[in-house]
Amino acid sequence: MPIVVEPCPIEGLYEICPKVFGDSRGYFFESYSRRDFDAAGLTMGFVQDNQSLSVRGVLRGLHFQKTRPQGKLVRVIAGEVFDVAVDIRPGSSTLGKWHGLVLSGEKQNQFYISPGFAHGFLVLSESAVFAYKCTDFYYPEDEGGIIWNDPAIGVVWPGLQIDYILSEKDKKLPCFG
């Protein structure tokens, strides 16, 4: 199989590592193949692709959609980020728990986050190009969020010896619950 899918400690989260073919010219890999994802039991459908560029210390999140939750397949094209998903599914045995992993353009690993999670990331490298596929469209009126440093959740963000850079909107997000 051209991808390796590793379930994370919270149900609904998966690290995906594609097979990368490299030589002296560079590399090639399939960042998404429906056939391979279906074979691995990940049968979601995607409707939208997004991409952002951020500099070191930018923290985006923790974002979600309230009534139209999105599944997201996230990856870093260039650079490195610490990516986090927080379980906000009502009735889940891991409600309020988080899982994070480092995604990098060098490693080419990906993170699939099922619908029902808040999502955010912190840029660790000088800059990072971040790309993701979504299982539903973005609806601005349905947007929700949780403050990045909510003590009830307790995400352990990497220290960078600089202040994190957040949007004004993200600075004002509420705590969970």
GUTI-331883 format. One record per atom (N, C-alpha, C): x, y, z; residue in one letter. Coordinates in pm, whole numbers, plus 32768, in hexadecimal, padded with zeros to 4 digits. Example, Ala and Ser with C-alpha at 12.3 -4.5 7.8 and 13.67 -1.06 7.14 Angstrom:
<atoms>
85277DC7830Ca;84CE7E3E830Ca;85287EB6830Ca;85057F1F82C4s;85577F9682CAs;850A80038313s;
</atoms>
This chain:
<atoms>
80557F898000m;800080008000m;805A807C8000m;803C80DF7FAEp;808E81577FA6p;808281B5801Ep;8022819D8078i;801981EF80F1i;801A8196816Ci;804B81CD81D9v;8043818B825Bv;7FE881E082B1v;7F8181A482EAv;7F2081EB833Cv;7F3181BC83CCv;7F51821A8424e;7F6481FC84B2e;7EF5823F8502e;7E9E81EF8543p;7E39822D859Ap;7E7F8275860Ep;7E4A82E88634c;7E7F833486A5c;7E3683088724c;7E6283378798p;7E23830C8816p;7D9083318825p;7D60839487D8i;7CD283BA87DCi;7C8F8387875Di;7C22833C876Fe;7BD9830786FCe;7BAF8378869Fe;7BC48363861Cg;7BA083C685B8g;7C1684188586g;7C8B840285BFl;7D0584478596l;7D6983E1855Fl;7DAB840584EFy;7E0883AA84AEy;7E8083F68478y;7EF683BF848Ee;7F6C83F38448e;7F7E839E83CCe;7F9583E0835Ci;7FA1839C82DCi;802983BD82A1i;80738354827Ec;80F883678244c;80F8832981B8c;8101837D8152p;8105834880C9p;818F830F80A8p;819482BA8044k;821482888014k;825182F47FBBk;82C883207FE2v;830D838A7F98v;837C83497F46v;837E83677EC6f;83E483357E6Bf;844783A67E53f;84C183947E82g;852583FE7E75g;85A483CD7E33g;85E684287DEFd;866B840E7DB7d;86B484947DADd;872184977D65s;877385107D5Ds;872985857D1Cs;86BD856C7CD5r;867085D67C94r;860B86187CF1r;85E685D27D5Cg;857F86037DB7g;852785917DE6g;84A585A57DE9y;844A853E7E19y;83C485467DD1y;837584DA7DE1f;82ED84D37DB0f;829D84817E13f;821F84AA7E2Cf;81C384577E78f;813584827E57f;80D784277E6Fe;804984477E60e;8019847D7EE6e;7FF484FC7EE9s;7FC685377F67s;7F3985077F8As;7EEC84E07F26y;7E6984A67F3Fy;7E43844D7ECAy;7E1C83D27EEAs;7DE583757E88s;7D6883397EC8s;7CF683537E8Dr;7C7A831E7EC5r;7C8082867ED2r;7CBB82437E71r;7CC781B17E75r;7D1481857EF2r;7D8581C77F0Fd;7DD581A07F84d;7D8F81C08007d;7D4D8234800Df;7D0482588087f;7C8F81F9809Cf;7C4481DA8034d;7BD6817A803Fd;7C0880F28071d;7C7880C58039a;7CB180438062a;7CDA804380F5a;7CFD80B98129a;7D2480C481B6a;7CAC80DC8211a;7C3180DE81D7g;7BB980F38226g;7B968185823Cg;7BDD81E081FAl;7BC1826F8206l;7B748299818Al;7AF082908193t;7A9B829E811Bt;7A5583258113t;7A8F83898151m;7A52840F814Dm;7A5C844A80C1m;7A0884AA80A5g;7A0E84F38027g;7A3585848042g;7A8585BD7FECf;7AB386467FFFf;7A6F86A47F9Bf;7A52871E7FC7v;7A0D877F7F72v;7A5A88027F61v;7AC288167FB1q;7B0788977FADq;7B9888837FD7q;7BF488C77F92d;7C8288CA7FB7d;7CA689587FE1d;7CF68965804Bn;7D2289E7807Dn;7DB989E58090n;7DF68A5B808Bq;7E868A6680A0q;7EA48AEC80E2q;7F048AEC813Es;7F2D8B68817Fs;7FC58B6C818Bs;7FF88BE58196l;80868BFD81B2l;808B8C498235l;80DE8C1C8292s;80EC8C5F8313s;817F8C61833Bs;81A18CC3838Dv;822B8CD083BCv;823B8C8F8445v;82B78C7F846Fr;82D78C4084EFr;828C8C868561r;82508C3585B6g;82098C68862Ag;81758C838614g;81468C798597v;80B78C8B857Fv;806C8C1385B6v;80058C2F8605l;7FAE8BC7863Bl;7F238BE28605l;7EEE8B8385BAr;7E678B8E8582r;7E0E8B2785C7r;7D9F8B5685FDg;7D428AF8863Bg;7D278B1D86CBg;7CDC8ACB8704l;7CA28A4986E1l;7C188A5F86A3l;7C068A378627h;7B8D8A5585DAh;7B3889D985BFh;7AB689F085ACf;7A5A89868583f;79DE89C7854Af;79898977850Bq;790489A484DFq;789E8964853Cq;783D89B38567k;77E0898885CEk;777E891C85A1k;773789338532t;76CF88D68508t;76F1888A8488t;775D88B28445r;7789886F83CAr;781C884B83D8r;783B87F08435p;78C987D18451p;7912879C83D7p;798F87C283CDq;79E48798835Eq;7A498730838Cq;7A5B86C8833Bg;7AD186758348g;7B3F86BA82FAg;7BBB86AD8328k;7C2A86F082E5k;7CA1869182D5k;7CDA8692825Fl;7D57864E8244l;7DC086BB8236l;7E1586CA829Av;7E73873A829Fv;7F01870A8288v;7F5287648249r;7FDE87468232r;802C87C78220r;80AE87BC822Av;8107882D8217v;815588158197v;814E8873813Bi;8196886880BDi;8228889080D0i;823E88FC811Ca;82C5892A813Aa;82C7896081C8a;832E893E8214g;833A896A829Dg;830C890182FFg;82E789308378e;82C388D383E3e;826089178442e;81F988CC8469v;819688FE84C9v;817A88958533v;814988C385A6f;8111886B860Cf;807B887585FAf;803B880785D4d;7FAE880485B2d;7F5F87C18622d;7EEC87FB8644v;7E9F87CC86B8v;7E0B87B98692v;7DD1874E86C5a;7D41873586BBa;7D0B871F8747a;7C99875D8765v;7C56875087E7v;7BCD871287D0v;7BAF86A78817d;7B2F8662880Ad;7AC086B88848d;7A6086E287F5i;79ED872F8827i;796986E78808i;7973866387F0r;78FB861487CFr;78AA85F9884Er;782D86298853p;77DA860E88C9p;77CE857788E1p;77DD854F895Fg;77D084C38983g;784B846F896Bg;78B484A98931s;792F845D8918s;7976843F899Cs;79B183CA89A6s;79FD83A78A1Fs;7A7E83F78A2As;7AA6843A89BCt;7B20848C89C0t;7AFE852189ACt;7A84854889CBl;7A5985D389BFl;7ABA862E8A0Bl;7AEB869789C8g;7B4686F68A05g;7BD886CC8A04g;7BF5865489D3k;7C80862489C9k;7CBC86548945k;7D3F86608942w;7D84869088CAw;7DF3862F88A2w;7E1786388823h;7E8B85EF87EFh;7ED2864B878Eh;7F55864B8796g;7FA4869E873Cg;801686518700g;803F867B8689l;80B58641864Bl;80F886A785F0l;8177869085D8v;81C386E98581v;81B186BA84F1v;81888717849Dl;817D86FE840Dl;81EC874E83C9l;822C87108366s;829887588322s;829B8739828Ds;82CB879C8243g;82DE878981B3g;834B87238197g;83A7871481F2e;841286B281E0e;83DE862381F2e;8391860D825Bk;835B85888278k;82E48566821Ek;829685CA81F4q;821F85BB81A0q;81AF856D81E4q;81AF856B8269n;8141852982B0n;80C5858082AEn;8053854182C3q;7FD2858482C0q;7F83855E833Dq;7F1E85AB835Af;7ECB859583CFf;7E3A859A83A0f;7DEF852C83B2y;7D6185308394y;7D1685468417y;7CC385AD8416i;7C7485D58489i;7BE185C58463i;7B9E856784A1s;7B11854E8483s;7ABA85C484AAs;7A4085CE8473p;79E2863584A0p;79CC86288537p;79BC869B8579g;79A386998609g;7A1D86BD865Cg;7A8286F4861Df;7AFC871F8663f;7B1587B28648f;7B4887F986ACa;7B80887E8697a;7C0F88698667a;7C4188C78616h;7CC488B585D8h;7D14893685DEh;7D95892785F0g;7DF0899985EDg;7E7E896C85D5g;7ED589CD85B6f;7F6289AC85A4f;7FBA8A2285C6f;80378A0285E9l;809F8A64860Al;81148A4E85AAl;81438ABA856Av;81B28AAF850Cv;82358AAB8558v;82858A418543l;83048A2E8588l;837B8A5F8536l;83708A5A84B1s;83DC8A818458s;83D28B178438s;84328B4A83EDe;842E8BD983C9e;83AF8BFE8380e;837B8BA48330s;82F88BB282F1s;82C68B2682D1s;82468B1E82B3a;820C8A9C828Fa;81998AB1822Da;81958A5B81C9v;81248A55816Dv;80D189DE819Av;805589FB81C3f;7FFB899A81FFf;7F878984819Ff;7F6689068182a;7EFA88E78124a;7E9D88818163a;7E1B888D8142y;7DBD882B8177y;7D43881D811Fy;7D0F87A38121k;7C95877F80DAk;7C2687768142k;7BAD87A0811Dc;7B3B87A0817Ac;7AC9874B8144c;7A80870C81A1t;7A0E86B9817At;798D8708816Dt;798E87868194d;791A87DE8180d;7950886A8163d;78FA88BC812Bf;79218945810Cf;792B8998818Bf;79728A078181y;797E8A6581EFy;79068AC481EDy;78C68AD28261y;78558B2D8273y;78798B8F82E2y;78998C0C82BFp;78C58C6C8325p;78618C7D8398p;77E18C76837Be;777C8C8883E3e;77748C108442e;77B58BA48421d;77B48B298472d;78368B1784BFd;788E8B7784B5e;79138B6A84F1e;790F8B728589e;795F8B1E85C8g;79718B208659g;7A048B12867Ag;7A258B2386F7g;7AB08B16871Eg;7AC18B0A87B4g;7B378ADF87DBi;7B608AD18866i;7BE68B178874i;7BF78B6188E0i;7C768BA788F7i;7CE98B4288FEi;7D578B6488C0w;7DC98B0A88AEw;7E068AD98932w;7DFB8B2A899Cn;7E3C8B078A1Cn;7DD78AE68A8An;7D648AB28A63d;7CFC8A8D8AC4d;7D378A2B8B2Ad;7D398A4E8BAAp;7D7589F48C0Ep;7D2889728C21p;7CA689718C01a;7C5888F68C0Ea;7C83888E8BA8a;7CB588BB8B36i;7CE5885F8ACEi;7D7988418AE3i;7DC888A78AFBg;7E5588948B1Fg;7EB1886B8AAEg;7E99889E8A35v;7EF5888089C7v;7F8188AE89EFv;7FE3885889DAv;806F887A89F6v;80AE88A58973v;80AC89288959w;80E5896088DFw;817C896A88EFw;81C889518884p;8259895E888Ep;828389EE88ADp;82E889FD8901g;831F8A81891Eg;837B8AAD88ADg;836F8B2A8884l;83C18B5C8816l;841B8BD18841l;84188BF988BFq;84618C6C88F2q;84388CEE88ADq;83BF8CF28876i;83828D6B8840i;82EE8D658864i;82AC8DD78861d;821B8DD98877d;81D68D9F87FCd;81708D508813y;81218D1C87A4y;80D88D8F8760y;80C08D8186DFi;807A8DE68690i;7FEF8DB18670i;7F898DF486A5l;7EFE8DCA8690l;7EB08E3B8650l;7E488E168605s;7DED8E7B85CEs;7D9F8EB88643s;7D698F2F862Fe;7D168F6E8696e;7C9E8F1486B7e;7C668ED58651k;7BF48E7C8666k;7C1B8E0586BEk;7C8F8DC886A4d;7CB98D5486F2d;7CDC8D788782d;7D0A8DF2879Ak;7D298E1F8822k;7CAC8E278878k;7C388E36883Ak;7BB98E4C8882k;7B628DCE8889k;7B948D5D885Bl;7B438CE3885El;7B248CBA88EEl;7AB28C7C8905p;7A8C8C52898Dp;7AD28BD089B6p;7AC78BB48A37c;7AF48B338A6Ac;7A908AC68A43c;7ABB8A4A8A4Df;7A6889D68A2Af;79FC89C38A93f;798389A18A65g;7917897E8AC0g;78D889F78AF5g;
</atoms>
